């Protein structure tokens, strides 16, 4: 019994550390071993430029590399080693970079092959470690060097090592990347779909990639109208649902004044809230628990991970169950999206907001519900509106101020005579146009079947 009490107390302390912030003991272990691993990998690749892989100089460093990888896999499960400019991350932990250290040059070694990161999902033998190093040390093979490395690794029996493209952080003071907001959303949705595929195959989610894209969305601002204009494109329904839920979640998190790091946590948690469905034979009642179990494959405790688990496990919980804040926000966002999309009880966004408001205090957090309404306004983004001059427009902004609560910016989708506007036309209902009333969307997607009075 004493042992049981001790085990429970130990678990309680671990959970307390998780909810207070990053587990510093685990983080320190990861940093130390991660830096050792990055140093060894970089040093061996450099040696590979001048020595053959069979050279005895590789013997002990290859053994050390294998052992460092074994320890890290034991601590964290599958590893995502990502080089972003002169920074290196191992899963959620940033490795130290000092001077001209090996970590700083790891990105240069990988980028020769158009590689920005590697995922290790299982241990390597010493021979496999040597083969990996020898492959990375080769001259890049044009025109697709990363694909060539992938092919060579598979031929060498190293299919468990996955390669990822180049990454770039936007640093303070940088200009926004040339990539359009629509393209950013498309990439984010693609990354969500990759996460689902990984879970379905028994691998882990690359949380860092999702977090980086969420950070770029927040740099533009969750209220940015181009985010509402992004088109679905060739994507799966779950990918776009995850994005829409994350977008609304970020809107509320931003309005609540949460710190940038917590906003990112909320965004990633919203993107992964439904991952239980990625697993085979999971139905609606079981998907929250299945999702939490899938996310638990990543070992270690830190606040960001706890928020992901909270969102996955509690995003359908009743208000009486006192779910965590992130789960309460995600539930609002998910229900709003479900109510306004084909396949659900198709409502206008305004009708869906009214439904949420009616459940405030019973099903939904009343304060968060009011925050959401304040953000979205009387005619939330996606609402089709008939104007007195005969035009039909689609709202693409929330409430920019109390005075503009019922006057969003809008995209013209039908001219007064019934024709298409051709080129994109945006207007500010705060300065032009008089709203006659909202229109109910049809499930049909043809231009003539988009609306009904």
MARLOZA-70808 format. One record per residue (C-alpha): chain; x, y, z. Coordinates in pm, whole numbers, plus 50000, padded with zeros to 5 digits. Layout:
N
+---+-------+-------+-------+
! c !    c1 !    c2 !    c3 !
+---+-------+-------+-------+
! A !     X !     Y !     Z !
...
+---+-------+-------+-------+
This chain:
453
+---+-------+-------+-------+
! c !    c1 !    c2 !    c3 !
+---+-------+-------+-------+
! A ! 50000 ! 50000 ! 50000 !
! A ! 50287 ! 50237 ! 50080 !
! A ! 50430 ! 50171 ! 49734 !
! A ! 50092 ! 50250 ! 49578 !
! A ! 50071 ! 50577 ! 49771 !
! A ! 50424 ! 50665 ! 49667 !
! A ! 50344 ! 50591 ! 49303 !
! A ! 50028 ! 50802 ! 49321 !
! A ! 50218 ! 51087 ! 49483 !
! A ! 50487 ! 51067 ! 49216 !
! A ! 50226 ! 51078 ! 48941 !
! A ! 50056 ! 51370 ! 49111 !
! A ! 50381 ! 51564 ! 49121 !
! A ! 50440 ! 51491 ! 48752 !
! A ! 50092 ! 51611 ! 48659 !
! A ! 50141 ! 51921 ! 48873 !
! A ! 50463 ! 51996 ! 48687 !
! A ! 50280 ! 51941 ! 48359 !
! A ! 50010 ! 52193 ! 48445 !
! A ! 50258 ! 52442 ! 48585 !
! A ! 50475 ! 52435 ! 48274 !
! A ! 50743 ! 52234 ! 48102 !
! A ! 50890 ! 51935 ! 48288 !
! A ! 51235 ! 52081 ! 48347 !
! A ! 51398 ! 51749 ! 48435 !
! A ! 51282 ! 51585 ! 48114 !
! A ! 51359 ! 51897 ! 47909 !
! A ! 51714 ! 51908 ! 48044 !
! A ! 51768 ! 51542 ! 47958 !
! A ! 51634 ! 51599 ! 47609 !
! A ! 51851 ! 51907 ! 47558 !
! A ! 52168 ! 51733 ! 47676 !
! A ! 52111 ! 51416 ! 47476 !
! A ! 51974 ! 51611 ! 47181 !
! A ! 52279 ! 51835 ! 47162 !
! A ! 52501 ! 51528 ! 47185 !
! A ! 52305 ! 51363 ! 46903 !
! A ! 52313 ! 51676 ! 46683 !
! A ! 52687 ! 51720 ! 46742 !
! A ! 52760 ! 51358 ! 46658 !
! A ! 52542 ! 51358 ! 46347 !
! A ! 52696 ! 51678 ! 46213 !
! A ! 53051 ! 51571 ! 46293 !
! A ! 53005 ! 51235 ! 46124 !
! A ! 52855 ! 51392 ! 45810 !
! A ! 53153 ! 51629 ! 45794 !
! A ! 53389 ! 51332 ! 45828 !
! A ! 53199 ! 51166 ! 45547 !
! A ! 53310 ! 51440 ! 45311 !
! A ! 53671 ! 51324 ! 45342 !
! A ! 53660 ! 50959 ! 45458 !
! A ! 53481 ! 50648 ! 45337 !
! A ! 53214 ! 50510 ! 45569 !
! A ! 53424 ! 50195 ! 45628 !
! A ! 53705 ! 50402 ! 45783 !
! A ! 53772 ! 50304 ! 46146 !
! A ! 53744 ! 50671 ! 46244 !
! A ! 53366 ! 50619 ! 46223 !
! A ! 53358 ! 50320 ! 46460 !
! A ! 53316 ! 50478 ! 46802 !
! A ! 53122 ! 50790 ! 46692 !
! A ! 52871 ! 50566 ! 46511 !
! A ! 52824 ! 50362 ! 46828 !
! A ! 52779 ! 50683 ! 47028 !
! A ! 52525 ! 50813 ! 46774 !
! A ! 52325 ! 50491 ! 46796 !
! A ! 52328 ! 50499 ! 47177 !
! A ! 52222 ! 50865 ! 47191 !
! A ! 51933 ! 50787 ! 46956 !
! A ! 51830 ! 50489 ! 47172 !
! A ! 51816 ! 50708 ! 47484 !
! A ! 51614 ! 50981 ! 47309 !
! A ! 51365 ! 50731 ! 47165 !
! A ! 51320 ! 50596 ! 47516 !
! A ! 51253 ! 50944 ! 47652 !
! A ! 51030 ! 51080 ! 47379 !
! A ! 50921 ! 50808 ! 47141 !
! A ! 50965 ! 50902 ! 46772 !
! A ! 51200 ! 51199 ! 46725 !
! A ! 51152 ! 51501 ! 46500 !
! A ! 51489 ! 51671 ! 46451 !
! A ! 51431 ! 52000 ! 46268 !
! A ! 51688 ! 52257 ! 46156 !
! A ! 51546 ! 52604 ! 46099 !
! A ! 51817 ! 52844 ! 45980 !
! A ! 52067 ! 52840 ! 46271 !
! A ! 51828 ! 52682 ! 46521 !
! A ! 51768 ! 52314 ! 46595 !
! A ! 51461 ! 52164 ! 46761 !
! A ! 51404 ! 51815 ! 46890 !
! A ! 51028 ! 51761 ! 46911 !
! A ! 50908 ! 52051 ! 47131 !
! A ! 51249 ! 52129 ! 47280 !
! A ! 51490 ! 52386 ! 47137 !
! A ! 51854 ! 52282 ! 47148 !
! A ! 52117 ! 52535 ! 47245 !
! A ! 52314 ! 52702 ! 46968 !
! A ! 52642 ! 52873 ! 47054 !
! A ! 52897 ! 53026 ! 46822 !
! A ! 52990 ! 52805 ! 46531 !
! A ! 52883 ! 52486 ! 46708 !
! A ! 52772 ! 52172 ! 46530 !
! A ! 52404 ! 52251 ! 46574 !
! A ! 52448 ! 52573 ! 46379 !
! A ! 52598 ! 52387 ! 46084 !
! A ! 52352 ! 52098 ! 46093 !
! A ! 52106 ! 52305 ! 45892 !
! A ! 52373 ! 52374 ! 45631 !
! A ! 52457 ! 52006 ! 45596 !
! A ! 52093 ! 51904 ! 45558 !
! A ! 51991 ! 52194 ! 45334 !
! A ! 52237 ! 52078 ! 45065 !
! A ! 51983 ! 51803 ! 44999 !
! A ! 51680 ! 52034 ! 45044 !
! A ! 51621 ! 51867 ! 45382 !
! A ! 51495 ! 52066 ! 45679 !
! A ! 51446 ! 51783 ! 45926 !
! A ! 51449 ! 51411 ! 45995 !
! A ! 51210 ! 51187 ! 46187 !
! A ! 51342 ! 50875 ! 46359 !
! A ! 51064 ! 50635 ! 46455 !
! A ! 51277 ! 50335 ! 46557 !
! A ! 51635 ! 50259 ! 46668 !
! A ! 51919 ! 50221 ! 46420 !
! A ! 52195 ! 49964 ! 46426 !
! A ! 52552 ! 50091 ! 46420 !
! A ! 52580 ! 49991 ! 46052 !
! A ! 52257 ! 50176 ! 45973 !
! A ! 52388 ! 50485 ! 46150 !
! A ! 52700 ! 50472 ! 45930 !
! A ! 52485 ! 50428 ! 45619 !
! A ! 52272 ! 50730 ! 45714 !
! A ! 52581 ! 50945 ! 45760 !
! A ! 52737 ! 50823 ! 45435 !
! A ! 52417 ! 50907 ! 45244 !
! A ! 52392 ! 51258 ! 45390 !
! A ! 52760 ! 51318 ! 45309 !
! A ! 52711 ! 51248 ! 44937 !
! A ! 52695 ! 51525 ! 44680 !
! A ! 52335 ! 51646 ! 44627 !
! A ! 52173 ! 51472 ! 44332 !
! A ! 51992 ! 51716 ! 44099 !
! A ! 51718 ! 51798 ! 44028 !
! A ! 51546 ! 51653 ! 44339 !
! A ! 51814 ! 51592 ! 44604 !
! A ! 51576 ! 51508 ! 44892 !
! A ! 51398 ! 51247 ! 44683 !
! A ! 51735 ! 51098 ! 44593 !
! A ! 51833 ! 51070 ! 44960 !
! A ! 51496 ! 50910 ! 45040 !
! A ! 51552 ! 50653 ! 44765 !
! A ! 51903 ! 50570 ! 44887 !
! A ! 51784 ! 50531 ! 45246 !
! A ! 51509 ! 50293 ! 45140 !
! A ! 51754 ! 50090 ! 44936 !
! A ! 51972 ! 50066 ! 45250 !
! A ! 51679 ! 49945 ! 45464 !
! A ! 51635 ! 50281 ! 45639 !
! A ! 51272 ! 50348 ! 45547 !
! A ! 51201 ! 50433 ! 45914 !
! A ! 51399 ! 50758 ! 45871 !
! A ! 51165 ! 51019 ! 45722 !
! A ! 51291 ! 51336 ! 45554 !
! A ! 51116 ! 51674 ! 45563 !
! A ! 51148 ! 51985 ! 45351 !
! A ! 51317 ! 52311 ! 45442 !
! A ! 51167 ! 52533 ! 45709 !
! A ! 51198 ! 52902 ! 45784 !
! A ! 51101 ! 53102 ! 46090 !
! A ! 50989 ! 53460 ! 46054 !
! A ! 51200 ! 53649 ! 46306 !
! A ! 51108 ! 53977 ! 46473 !
! A ! 51133 ! 54261 ! 46223 !
! A ! 51125 ! 54035 ! 45915 !
! A ! 50887 ! 54113 ! 45634 !
! A ! 50602 ! 53872 ! 45581 !
! A ! 50694 ! 53590 ! 45343 !
! A ! 50580 ! 53624 ! 44985 !
! A ! 50351 ! 53324 ! 45029 !
! A ! 49987 ! 53430 ! 45021 !
! A ! 49757 ! 53370 ! 45314 !
! A ! 49554 ! 53124 ! 45109 !
! A ! 49869 ! 52923 ! 45035 !
! A ! 49958 ! 52924 ! 45404 !
! A ! 49617 ! 52782 ! 45491 !
! A ! 49654 ! 52519 ! 45221 !
! A ! 49991 ! 52414 ! 45369 !
! A ! 49844 ! 52401 ! 45717 !
! A ! 49557 ! 52179 ! 45602 !
! A ! 49804 ! 51955 ! 45423 !
! A ! 50009 ! 51924 ! 45744 !
! A ! 49692 ! 51827 ! 45936 !
! A ! 49625 ! 51555 ! 45679 !
! A ! 49984 ! 51435 ! 45716 !
! A ! 49929 ! 51414 ! 46091 !
! A ! 49620 ! 51198 ! 46039 !
! A ! 49811 ! 50971 ! 45803 !
! A ! 50093 ! 50939 ! 46057 !
! A ! 49854 ! 50839 ! 46336 !
! A ! 49675 ! 50591 ! 46109 !
! A ! 50017 ! 50432 ! 46039 !
! A ! 50102 ! 50415 ! 46410 !
! A ! 50346 ! 50707 ! 46404 !
! A ! 50344 ! 51035 ! 46596 !
! A ! 50219 ! 51377 ! 46495 !
! A ! 50492 ! 51625 ! 46401 !
! A ! 50367 ! 51890 ! 46642 !
! A ! 50647 ! 52132 ! 46562 !
! A ! 50537 ! 52164 ! 46199 !
! A ! 50179 ! 52239 ! 46305 !
! A ! 50295 ! 52489 ! 46564 !
! A ! 50515 ! 52672 ! 46317 !
! A ! 50222 ! 52717 ! 46076 !
! A ! 49990 ! 52830 ! 46356 !
! A ! 50252 ! 53090 ! 46452 !
! A ! 50251 ! 53221 ! 46095 !
! A ! 49872 ! 53250 ! 46102 !
! A ! 49893 ! 53449 ! 46426 !
! A ! 50155 ! 53677 ! 46274 !
! A ! 49899 ! 53775 ! 46014 !
! A ! 49630 ! 53804 ! 46283 !
! A ! 49336 ! 53571 ! 46337 !
! A ! 49100 ! 53848 ! 46218 !
! A ! 49276 ! 53882 ! 45880 !
! A ! 49003 ! 53874 ! 45615 !
! A ! 49212 ! 53666 ! 45374 !
! A ! 49185 ! 53378 ! 45623 !
! A ! 48809 ! 53378 ! 45570 !
! A ! 48854 ! 53391 ! 45191 !
! A ! 49076 ! 53080 ! 45170 !
! A ! 48924 ! 52820 ! 44939 !
! A ! 48896 ! 52451 ! 45036 !
! A ! 49084 ! 52321 ! 44732 !
! A ! 49182 ! 51952 ! 44706 !
! A ! 49158 ! 51865 ! 45074 !
! A ! 48978 ! 51608 ! 45288 !
! A ! 48676 ! 51715 ! 45496 !
! A ! 48859 ! 51649 ! 45824 !
! A ! 49151 ! 51866 ! 45717 !
! A ! 48933 ! 52167 ! 45646 !
! A ! 48717 ! 52109 ! 45952 !
! A ! 49031 ! 52109 ! 46167 !
! A ! 49145 ! 52438 ! 46011 !
! A ! 48807 ! 52610 ! 46056 !
! A ! 48787 ! 52501 ! 46419 !
! A ! 49145 ! 52617 ! 46476 !
! A ! 49076 ! 52952 ! 46310 !
! A ! 48778 ! 53026 ! 46537 !
! A ! 48975 ! 52901 ! 46838 !
! A ! 49261 ! 53138 ! 46754 !
! A ! 49015 ! 53424 ! 46712 !
! A ! 48883 ! 53369 ! 47066 !
! A ! 49230 ! 53310 ! 47213 !
! A ! 49351 ! 53636 ! 47059 !
! A ! 49046 ! 53825 ! 47189 !
! A ! 49105 ! 53683 ! 47538 !
! A ! 49452 ! 53839 ! 47538 !
! A ! 49632 ! 53510 ! 47597 !
! A ! 50008 ! 53515 ! 47554 !
! A ! 50141 ! 53428 ! 47205 !
! A ! 50273 ! 53092 ! 47326 !
! A ! 49937 ! 52994 ! 47477 !
! A ! 49758 ! 53109 ! 47160 !
! A ! 49983 ! 52874 ! 46964 !
! A ! 49903 ! 52594 ! 47211 !
! A ! 49531 ! 52652 ! 47158 !
! A ! 49571 ! 52653 ! 46780 !
! A ! 49761 ! 52323 ! 46770 !
! A ! 49517 ! 52170 ! 47019 !
! A ! 49227 ! 52270 ! 46793 !
! A ! 49399 ! 52122 ! 46487 !
! A ! 49444 ! 51787 ! 46666 !
! A ! 49119 ! 51773 ! 46866 !
! A ! 48958 ! 51512 ! 46637 !
! A ! 49261 ! 51291 ! 46572 !
! A ! 49083 ! 50997 ! 46734 !
! A ! 48894 ! 50953 ! 46407 !
! A ! 49224 ! 50882 ! 46229 !
! A ! 49250 ! 50548 ! 46407 !
! A ! 49072 ! 50242 ! 46263 !
! A ! 48721 ! 50148 ! 46376 !
! A ! 48671 ! 50456 ! 46594 !
! A ! 48317 ! 50595 ! 46616 !
! A ! 48184 ! 50922 ! 46755 !
! A ! 48145 ! 50810 ! 47120 !
! A ! 48500 ! 50676 ! 47134 !
! A ! 48695 ! 50935 ! 46936 !
! A ! 48785 ! 51167 ! 47229 !
! A ! 48948 ! 50888 ! 47428 !
! A ! 49109 ! 50739 ! 47116 !
! A ! 49252 ! 51079 ! 47027 !
! A ! 49394 ! 51134 ! 47375 !
! A ! 49556 ! 50790 ! 47370 !
! A ! 49712 ! 50862 ! 47031 !
! A ! 49854 ! 51192 ! 47154 !
! A ! 49990 ! 51020 ! 47466 !
! A ! 50240 ! 50833 ! 47249 !
! A ! 50460 ! 51140 ! 47277 !
! A ! 50626 ! 51102 ! 47614 !
! A ! 50711 ! 51377 ! 47860 !
! A ! 50500 ! 51640 ! 48035 !
! A ! 50470 ! 52004 ! 47938 !
! A ! 50187 ! 52251 ! 47925 !
! A ! 50144 ! 52251 ! 47546 !
! A ! 50101 ! 51874 ! 47543 !
! A ! 49851 ! 51882 ! 47829 !
! A ! 49642 ! 52135 ! 47634 !
! A ! 49638 ! 51905 ! 47331 !
! A ! 49524 ! 51617 ! 47550 !
! A ! 49260 ! 51836 ! 47716 !
! A ! 49118 ! 51943 ! 47381 !
! A ! 49109 ! 51589 ! 47241 !
! A ! 48956 ! 51437 ! 47553 !
! A ! 48708 ! 51707 ! 47661 !
! A ! 48593 ! 51894 ! 47347 !
! A ! 48246 ! 51738 ! 47375 !
! A ! 48224 ! 51761 ! 47755 !
! A ! 47926 ! 51938 ! 47909 !
! A ! 47981 ! 52266 ! 48091 !
! A ! 47873 ! 52093 ! 48414 !
! A ! 48180 ! 51869 ! 48385 !
! A ! 48398 ! 52182 ! 48413 !
! A ! 48621 ! 52110 ! 48113 !
! A ! 48952 ! 52300 ! 48077 !
! A ! 48953 ! 52638 ! 47903 !
! A ! 49099 ! 52509 ! 47578 !
! A ! 48830 ! 52240 ! 47553 !
! A ! 48553 ! 52495 ! 47616 !
! A ! 48683 ! 52717 ! 47338 !
! A ! 48727 ! 52425 ! 47095 !
! A ! 48372 ! 52302 ! 47166 !
! A ! 48228 ! 52641 ! 47071 !
! A ! 48439 ! 52651 ! 46756 !
! A ! 48356 ! 52295 ! 46653 !
! A ! 47981 ! 52329 ! 46708 !
! A ! 47973 ! 52657 ! 46517 !
! A ! 48149 ! 52495 ! 46222 !
! A ! 47932 ! 52181 ! 46231 !
! A ! 47610 ! 52383 ! 46231 !
! A ! 47709 ! 52585 ! 45926 !
! A ! 47847 ! 52311 ! 45701 !
! A ! 47674 ! 52071 ! 45464 !
! A ! 47627 ! 51737 ! 45634 !
! A ! 47513 ! 51901 ! 45958 !
! A ! 47200 ! 52102 ! 46045 !
! A ! 47289 ! 52369 ! 45784 !
! A ! 47234 ! 52714 ! 45937 !
! A ! 47355 ! 53060 ! 45856 !
! A ! 47646 ! 53166 ! 46076 !
! A ! 47413 ! 53412 ! 46250 !
! A ! 47163 ! 53135 ! 46325 !
! A ! 47442 ! 52916 ! 46458 !
! A ! 47562 ! 53196 ! 46686 !
! A ! 47206 ! 53240 ! 46814 !
! A ! 47195 ! 52867 ! 46887 !
! A ! 47521 ! 52888 ! 47080 !
! A ! 47392 ! 53191 ! 47270 !
! A ! 47076 ! 53000 ! 47365 !
! A ! 47293 ! 52726 ! 47516 !
! A ! 47523 ! 52964 ! 47706 !
! A ! 47535 ! 52873 ! 48072 !
! A ! 47400 ! 52526 ! 48001 !
! A ! 47610 ! 52377 ! 47719 !
! A ! 47863 ! 52653 ! 47661 !
! A ! 48071 ! 52884 ! 47873 !
! A ! 47867 ! 53209 ! 47879 !
! A ! 48170 ! 53440 ! 47888 !
! A ! 48343 ! 53263 ! 47599 !
! A ! 48018 ! 53261 ! 47402 !
! A ! 47989 ! 53637 ! 47441 !
! A ! 48354 ! 53682 ! 47341 !
! A ! 48287 ! 53479 ! 47025 !
! A ! 47978 ! 53686 ! 46941 !
! A ! 48172 ! 54008 ! 46998 !
! A ! 48441 ! 53881 ! 46761 !
! A ! 48213 ! 53767 ! 46480 !
! A ! 47947 ! 54039 ! 46485 !
! A ! 47587 ! 54028 ! 46368 !
! A ! 47682 ! 53886 ! 46027 !
! A ! 47977 ! 53652 ! 46091 !
! A ! 48221 ! 53563 ! 45812 !
! A ! 48055 ! 53335 ! 45562 !
! A ! 47712 ! 53500 ! 45591 !
! A ! 47544 ! 53574 ! 45258 !
! A ! 47367 ! 53910 ! 45260 !
! A ! 47120 ! 54071 ! 45021 !
! A ! 47181 ! 54442 ! 44969 !
! A ! 46907 ! 54693 ! 44888 !
! A ! 47063 ! 54762 ! 44548 !
! A ! 47013 ! 54395 ! 44450 !
! A ! 47368 ! 54271 ! 44496 !
! A ! 47450 ! 53963 ! 44704 !
! A ! 47765 ! 53968 ! 44916 !
! A ! 47946 ! 53733 ! 45153 !
! A ! 48082 ! 53862 ! 45483 !
! A ! 48459 ! 53822 ! 45517 !
! A ! 48524 ! 53999 ! 45847 !
! A ! 48403 ! 53997 ! 46203 !
! A ! 48307 ! 54292 ! 46419 !
! A ! 48591 ! 54538 ! 46367 !
! A ! 48450 ! 54770 ! 46634 !
! A ! 48124 ! 54812 ! 46832 !
! A ! 48009 ! 55070 ! 46577 !
! A ! 48068 ! 54822 ! 46292 !
! A ! 47909 ! 54523 ! 46470 !
! A ! 47650 ! 54485 ! 46189 !
! A ! 47868 ! 54624 ! 45907 !
! A ! 48142 ! 54381 ! 45803 !
! A ! 48364 ! 54389 ! 45500 !
! A ! 48217 ! 54170 ! 45228 !
! A ! 48291 ! 53997 ! 44898 !
! A ! 48050 ! 54061 ! 44610 !
! A ! 47928 ! 53725 ! 44481 !
! A ! 47634 ! 53835 ! 44261 !
! A ! 47565 ! 54161 ! 44082 !
! A ! 47232 ! 54342 ! 44093 !
! A ! 47135 ! 54198 ! 43755 !
! A ! 47214 ! 53843 ! 43866 !
! A ! 47548 ! 53810 ! 43691 !
! A ! 47889 ! 53717 ! 43829 !
! A ! 48118 ! 54005 ! 43932 !
! A ! 48414 ! 53845 ! 43750 !
! A ! 48716 ! 53993 ! 43926 !
! A ! 48710 ! 53993 ! 44305 !
! A ! 48521 ! 54290 ! 44447 !
! A ! 48541 ! 54375 ! 44817 !
! A ! 48334 ! 54644 ! 44982 !
! A ! 48311 ! 54790 ! 45330 !
! A ! 47951 ! 54787 ! 45451 !
! A ! 48052 ! 55050 ! 45702 !
! A ! 48086 ! 55304 ! 45421 !
! A ! 47876 ! 55169 ! 45130 !
! A ! 47582 ! 54941 ! 45071 !
! A ! 47270 ! 54887 ! 45283 !
! A ! 47190 ! 54535 ! 45409 !
! A ! 46838 ! 54414 ! 45341 !
! A ! 46893 ! 54088 ! 45528 !
! A ! 47082 ! 53755 ! 45542 !
! A ! 47026 ! 53475 ! 45292 !
! A ! 47007 ! 53106 ! 45370 !
! A ! 47279 ! 52901 ! 45194 !
! A ! 47176 ! 52601 ! 44990 !
! A ! 47366 ! 52273 ! 44998 !
! A ! 47401 ! 52297 ! 44619 !
! A ! 47728 ! 52452 ! 44508 !
! A ! 47628 ! 52575 ! 44163 !
! A ! 47643 ! 52953 ! 44112 !
! A ! 47264 ! 52973 ! 44069 !
! A ! 47197 ! 52757 ! 44372 !
! A ! 47405 ! 52922 ! 44637 !
! A ! 47129 ! 53120 ! 44806 !
! A ! 46763 ! 53123 ! 44889 !
! A ! 46564 ! 53404 ! 45049 !
+---+-------+-------+-------+
